[in-house]
Amino acid sequence: MKNREKYKDEIMQSIKSRQSSKICRLIKENSGGDCEEINCTACINFLYPLWLEEEYKEPETDWSKVAVDTPVLVKNAECAGWVKRHFAKYEDGQVYAFDLGCTSWTNSRHATSWNYAKLAELEEAE
């Protein structure tokens, strides 16, 4: 998926409201760029077309800041399907989730580490 596909709604809203600074901010937030180094006109004319065609990259999750019981999706093999769980802890570079969909309220001791983990989007968690 390209950035232009992922951010279609935000881009269209910026165009309709004629606020090019919103597009610059979108590029900065999602590419690690610095708005201090280039003005909005140069950004829109040169960086924006390039950014639109780049592949969208999921932002890295700082697991040390994720709250216990946050809905997550986990799996142990890349080809496996995602499993719904609740975040338990992040330790030694591993994400742990409570077993069998439990939370800290129902199972504060038993958590399993997983090879792959991502935060569940609200619609995925339901």
N, C-alpha and C positions, 0 to 999 in steps of 0.2 A: 504494500500500500504506500502510495506516495504522500508527501506532506499535503499536497493540494487536495487529496481525497480525505485525509484525516481531519483537516481543519477547514473544510468547505464552508460550514455554517459561519464560523468566526470570520473568515475572509469575506464572505458575502455581506455580513453585517457591517464590517469595516468599510466596504465599498459603498454600501447604501447610505451609511452615515457620513461618508466623505471624510473619514478620520484615518489618514495614512499612518499616523503615529500608533494606532492600534495594531496595524500590520507589522510595523517595526518592533513593537513590544512582543508580538506573537513570535516573530523570528528570534528575537533575543532570548525569550524564555525557553525556546525549544531547540536552540542550537548552541547555547553557551556564548553567544556573541556579546559584544559590549557596545551599547548605543553611544557611548562617549567618543568612540573612535571614528564614527562615521555619521553624517547627517541623514535625516529621513529621506531626502530626495535621492541621494546616492544609494541608500538602502533599497528603496523601491525600484529604482532603475537598474541596479546591478545585482544586488544580493537576492532580492525577492524572486526573480525568475529562476535562479539557480536553486534556491531553497525549495521552491514549489516542486521541482523534479527529483529532489532527494528522497530516498526511501525513509519512511517514518520509522523512528527508533523509540521504543518504549523507554521512558526515563528509568534510571536505576533506582531501586528502592533502598532506602537507608533502614535496614531491618532493625537496627538498634533503637530507632525512634517509633517503631510500630507498637501500638497499644495492645496489651494482652486482650484476647477475645475478638480481635479484628477478624472479619471473614477473609479467608485466603483460599486459594486454589493450589493444590500440591500434587506432585507425582514423583515417582522414582526413576522412570525411564522416559527419554525424550519422546518416544513413540506412543506412550501410554496416555490415556485420557486423564483429564484433570479431576481431582477429588475435592469436594467441599470440606473444609475444616476451619477451625478457629486457631489463630496464632497463639502460641504459648510462650516462646522465647527465641532469642537469637544467641547462640553460644558457639564459640570456636569456628565461626564461619558457616554454621549450619542453622537452618530454619527448623524450628520444632513446632508441631501443631498437636493439639489435644486429640486423643484417639476417638474414633467413632463419632465424630461431630460434636463431642462434648465441649464444654467451656470450663473456665476456671471455677465457676459456680458448682458444677457437677463433677469435675474431675481435675483436681489441682495437682495431682502427682504424676499421672501417666501421659507423657507426650512422646511423639515419635519424630525423628529427624527425617527430612525429605531432601532429595537431590535437586528438585525444581520447585520453585514457589513463586507465586505472584499474588498481589493484592486482588481480591475479587471486586469486580465492578458491582455496583448496587443491583443491577438487573441480573447479573450472574449469581449473586448470593441468594436470590429469592427462589 
